[in-house]
């Protein structure tokens, strides 16, 4: 069934009326979507349909959203209306899925929908903080400033995220490659060489016997070992999908030496960056904390931010509630306290962001150097042991051949 585009008139709980357009499967679906926004449908009409051919499946990466926001800010700052700017950007983008979304947003704007409301319909493309800052910009008449803050925020988060992903992927790939090399040596190369030794009947050195025992174990128990690897993989999957296990796992990860501190610093940077941008745009602290939950990936830290929000709602001061969570670095707590006393929380948090913009790359660089050295020396030591244990019997073999 093709989706319909409905123009609607609705009322919120305060009695304020609003109009707009939205895609829905039916009137019941339309009412449900409006109800989710806290609106009650007054009247509606259909303005068109979205055929199945038009429903393009795809994805939009953040690397596309950032230049899109840059261009939109540039055109808006030059006096180009938002609708005209979006129309131009729709034709420029090479992503057909993104182009279709922008086309639908333009259609919504033509039907009287606010930009923030139009963006809300695509949560997989435009995150909640994007919509929130656009909404604040519209309400205050400073959309250009809101877009500036948004660009700065998105660029910082994308850069930090890229560095953190690189820091995690590099050691995993290297360790996996070393393990594959060792398994190949022990299961394919070593048995062929040691067969020559056993055929001669020479007494093998201890290291060689040890390697042969490992090789025989790997070859003889290949299926159980593969099943064990599968069980470990399933266990990791359960730890990342089951809410209770995920909470416990995320709490444990924060206690892992060095890596846990790196995760805490990244989460603190995301927290401060988000809160600073929203505070600068005029969003209340409690409302801002809801968006901070969204940008923090660790579920244990999400829980702590929820507790922070609850404590503030109950009347506790922001710096005190933040300290009581027990997870945020002392720098963040101190700067929030200074900002709270001076009435410039956004500026204090921005300084923390600037500090972490330098600190996190340095921490990641140190982490990479340590892991690189450990992997190189560890892998080198293992491979050297295998080679020496394999070649040690050659001396005795030469003596047997001479006799």
C-alpha positions in Angstrom: 0.0 0.0 0.0 1.4 3.4 -1.0 1.8 6.0 1.7 -0.2 9.2 1.5 1.0 12.7 2.3 -1.5 14.4 4.6 -1.9 18.1 5.4 -3.2 18.5 8.9 -4.4 21.0 11.5 -3.8 19.9 15.1 -4.0 21.2 18.6 -1.6 20.6 21.6 -2.6 20.2 25.2 -2.3 24.0 25.8 -4.8 24.6 23.0 -2.3 26.0 20.5 -3.0 25.1 16.9 -0.4 24.1 14.3 -0.5 23.0 10.7 1.8 20.8 8.6 2.2 17.8 6.5 3.3 14.2 7.1 3.5 10.8 5.4 1.2 8.2 6.8 -0.3 4.9 5.7 -3.9 5.9 6.8 -5.8 8.4 8.9 -5.4 6.2 11.9 -1.6 6.1 11.3 -1.7 9.9 11.0 -3.5 10.3 14.3 -1.0 8.0 16.0 2.0 10.0 14.7 0.5 13.2 15.8 -0.4 11.7 19.2 3.3 10.8 19.5 4.1 14.5 19.2 1.5 15.5 21.8 -1.0 16.8 19.2 -4.7 16.1 18.6 -5.9 16.0 14.9 -8.6 18.6 14.1 -8.8 18.2 10.4 -6.8 16.8 7.5 -6.7 16.4 3.7 -4.5 14.4 1.4 -2.1 16.3 -0.8 -0.5 13.4 -2.7 0.9 9.9 -2.4 4.3 8.3 -2.2 4.4 5.4 -4.7 6.4 2.3 -4.0 8.9 3.3 -6.7 9.5 6.5 -4.8 10.1 4.8 -1.5 13.9 4.5 -1.8 15.8 2.5 0.7 19.2 3.7 1.8 21.2 5.5 4.4 22.8 8.9 5.0 26.2 9.0 6.7 27.1 11.8 9.1 29.9 12.7 6.6 27.1 13.8 4.2 25.1 15.6 6.9 28.0 17.8 7.9 28.7 19.3 4.5 25.0 19.6 3.9 24.7 21.7 7.1 27.7 23.7 6.1 26.1 24.6 2.7 22.7 25.3 4.3 24.3 27.7 6.8 26.2 29.4 4.0 23.2 30.0 1.9 21.0 31.0 4.8 23.6 33.5 5.9 23.7 34.9 2.4 20.0 35.6 2.6 18.7 32.6 0.6 15.4 31.3 2.1 15.6 27.9 3.7 13.2 26.3 1.2 15.2 27.6 -1.8 18.5 26.4 -0.1 17.1 23.0 0.4 15.9 22.8 -3.2 19.4 23.6 -4.4 21.0 21.1 -2.1 18.5 18.4 -3.1 19.7 18.7 -6.7 23.4 18.7 -5.7 23.4 15.6 -3.5 24.5 12.4 -5.2 22.8 10.1 -2.7 19.3 9.3 -4.1 17.9 8.4 -0.7 19.0 11.7 0.8 17.7 13.6 -2.3 14.3 12.0 -1.8 14.3 12.9 1.9 15.2 16.6 1.1 12.4 16.5 -1.5 9.9 15.4 1.1 11.2 18.0 3.5 10.7 20.7 0.9 7.2 19.5 0.3 6.5 19.7 4.0 7.9 23.3 4.2 5.7 24.3 1.2 2.7 23.0 3.2 3.5 25.2 6.1 5.4 22.8 8.3 8.3 24.2 10.4 11.8 23.0 9.5 12.3 21.3 12.8 9.0 19.4 12.5 9.9 18.3 9.0 13.3 17.0 10.2 11.6 15.1 13.0 10.1 12.7 10.4 13.6 11.3 9.6 15.2 10.4 13.0 17.6 7.9 11.3 19.1 10.8 9.2 18.8 13.8 11.6 19.5 13.0 15.2 17.4 14.4 18.0 20.0 17.1 18.9 19.9 18.3 15.3 16.2 18.7 15.4 16.3 20.3 18.9 18.9 22.9 17.9 17.0 23.7 14.7 13.8 24.2 16.8 15.6 26.5 19.2 17.0 28.5 16.2 13.6 28.9 14.8 12.0 29.9 18.1 14.7 32.5 18.8 15.1 33.8 15.2 18.8 32.8 15.3 18.8 29.8 13.0 22.2 30.8 11.6 23.8 30.7 15.1 22.1 27.4 15.8 23.5 26.0 12.6 27.0 27.3 13.5 26.8 25.5 16.9 25.5 22.4 15.2 28.3 22.3 12.7 30.9 22.7 15.4 29.2 20.0 17.5 28.9 17.4 14.6 32.5 18.0 13.4 33.9 17.5 16.9 31.9 14.3 17.5 32.7 12.8 14.1 36.4 13.5 14.5 36.6 12.0 18.0 34.5 9.0 17.0 36.8 8.3 14.0 39.9 8.4 16.3 38.3 6.2 18.9 37.2 3.6 16.3 40.7 3.5 14.8 42.1 3.0 18.3 39.8 0.0 18.8 40.0 -1.6 15.4 43.8 -1.5 14.9 44.8 -3.7 17.8 41.9 -6.1 17.1 42.9 -6.5 13.5 46.6 -7.0 14.4 45.9 -9.6 17.1 43.5 -11.4 14.8 46.2 -11.5 12.0 48.9 -12.8 14.5 46.5 -15.5 15.8 45.8 -16.6 12.2 49.5 -16.7 11.4 50.2 -18.8 14.6 47.4 -21.2 13.8 48.6 -21.7 10.2 52.2 -22.4 11.4 51.0 -24.9 14.0 48.4 -26.7 11.9 49.9 -26.8 8.5 53.7 -26.0 8.5 54.8 -27.6 11.8 53.2 -31.1 11.2 55.1 -31.4 7.9 58.4 -30.6 9.4 58.0 -32.6 12.6 57.0 -35.7 10.6 60.6 -35.7 9.3 61.9 -35.6 12.8 59.7 -38.4 14.1 60.5 -40.6 11.2 64.2 -40.5 12.1 63.5 -41.5 15.7 65.6 -38.7 17.2 64.9 -37.5 20.8 63.1 -34.1 20.4 63.8 -31.1 22.6 61.2 -30.0 25.1 60.1 -26.9 23.2 59.5 -28.9 20.1 57.5 -31.5 22.0 55.4 -28.7 23.5 54.7 -27.2 20.1 53.8 -30.6 18.7 51.4 -31.2 21.6 49.7 -27.9 20.8 49.6 -28.7 17.1 48.0 -32.1 17.7 45.5 -30.6 20.1 44.4 -27.9 17.6 44.1 -30.5 14.7 42.4 -33.1 16.8 39.9 -30.7 18.4 39.2 -28.4 15.5 35.4 -28.8 15.6 35.1 -28.3 19.4 37.4 -25.3 19.2 35.3 -23.7 16.4 32.2 -24.4 18.5 33.9 -22.6 21.4 34.7 -19.6 19.2 31.0 -19.6 18.1 29.9 -19.8 21.7 32.1 -16.9 22.7 30.8 -14.9 19.7 27.2 -15.6 20.8 28.1 -14.6 24.4 29.5 -11.3 23.2 26.3 -10.8 21.0 24.1 -11.5 24.1 26.2 -9.1 26.2 25.6 -6.3 23.6 21.9 -7.0 23.0 20.5 -8.1 26.4 19.8 -4.9 28.4 20.8 -6.3 31.8 24.0 -7.9 30.5 24.8 -4.9 28.4 24.6 -2.6 31.5 26.9 -4.9 33.4 29.3 -5.3 30.5 29.5 -1.5 29.9 30.1 -0.9 33.6 33.0 -3.5 33.5 34.5 -1.9 30.4 34.8 1.4 32.2 37.1 -0.3 34.7 39.4 -1.8 32.1 42.9 -0.2 32.6 43.6 2.7 30.2 40.8 1.7 27.7 38.1 2.4 30.4 39.6 5.9 31.0 39.6 6.6 27.3 35.9 5.7 27.1 35.1 7.9 30.1 37.0 10.8 28.5 35.2 10.3 25.2 31.8 10.2 26.9 32.7 13.3 29.0 33.7 15.1 25.8 30.4 14.1 24.1 28.4 15.1 27.2 30.1 18.5 27.5 30.0 19.2 23.7 26.2 18.4 23.6 25.4 20.3 26.8 27.5 23.3 25.7 25.8 23.6 22.3 22.3 23.3 23.7 23.0 25.7 26.6 24.4 28.2 24.2 21.2 27.8 22.1 19.0 28.5 25.2 17.8 24.9 25.9 17.1 24.3 29.6 19.6 22.0 31.5 17.0 19.2 32.1 15.9 19.2 28.5 19.6 19.2 27.4 20.4 16.2 29.5 17.9 14.1 27.6 19.9 14.7 24.4 23.1 14.0 26.3 21.8 10.5 27.0 21.4 10.0 23.2 25.0 10.9 22.3 26.6 8.7 25.0 27.0 5.1 23.8 27.8 3.4 27.1 24.5 2.3 28.8 26.0 2.6 32.3 26.8 6.2 31.7 23.4 6.7 30.2 21.9 5.5 33.4 24.1 7.9 35.4 22.9 10.8 33.2 19.3 9.8 33.8 20.0 9.8 37.6 21.6 13.2 37.2 18.5 14.6 35.4 16.3 13.1 38.1 18.4 14.7 40.9 18.2 18.1 39.2 14.4 17.8 38.9 14.2 17.0 42.6 15.9 20.3 43.3 19.6 19.3 43.7 22.1 21.8 42.2 23.7 20.8 38.9 27.4 20.6 40.1 26.5 18.6 43.2 24.3 16.2 41.3 27.0 15.8 38.7 29.6 15.0 41.3 27.3 12.4 43.0 27.1 10.3 39.9 30.7 9.3 40.6 31.6 8.7 36.9 32.5 12.1 35.5 36.2 13.3 35.6 36.9 15.9 38.3 37.7 18.5 35.6 34.2 18.3 34.3 32.7 18.6 37.8 35.0 21.6 38.6 34.2 23.5 35.4 30.5 22.9 35.7 30.7 24.3 39.3 32.6 27.4 38.0 30.1 27.9 35.2 27.1 27.5 37.5 28.5 30.1 39.9 29.3 32.6 37.1 26.1 31.9 35.1 28.2 30.8 32.0 27.9 27.0 32.0 28.1 26.9 28.2 31.5 28.7 28.2 32.9 26.5 30.9 31.8 23.4 29.1 33.3 24.7 25.8 36.7 25.0 27.5 36.4 21.4 28.7 35.6 20.4 25.1 38.7 22.3 23.9 40.8 20.5 26.5 39.5 17.1 25.5 40.0 17.9 21.8 43.7 17.9 22.6 43.7 15.3 25.4 41.8 12.5 23.6 44.0 12.4 20.5 47.1 12.3 22.7 45.6 9.5 24.8 44.7 7.6 21.7 48.2 8.1 20.3 49.7 6.8 23.5 47.3 3.8 23.5 48.2 3.0 19.9 51.9 3.2 20.6 51.6 0.9 23.7 49.4 -1.6 21.8 51.7 -1.5 18.7 54.8 -2.2 20.8 53.0 -5.0 22.8 51.7 -6.6 19.6 55.1 -6.4 17.8 57.1 -7.8 20.7 54.4 -10.3 21.6 54.0 -11.6 18.0 57.7 -11.5 17.4 58.4 -13.5 20.5 55.8 -16.2 19.7 56.9 -16.6 16.0 60.6 -16.7 17.1 59.7 -19.4 19.7 58.0 -21.4 17.0 60.8 -21.1 14.5 63.5 -22.0 17.1 61.5 -24.9 18.5 61.1 -26.1 14.9 64.7 -25.8 14.0 66.3 -27.0 17.2 66.1 -30.7 16.3 68.0 -30.1 13.1 71.3 -30.3 15.1 70.5 -33.8 16.3 69.2 -34.7 12.9 72.5 -33.8 11.3 74.3 -35.9 13.9 72.1 -38.9 13.1 72.7 -38.5 9.3 76.5 -38.3 9.9 76.4 -41.6 11.8 
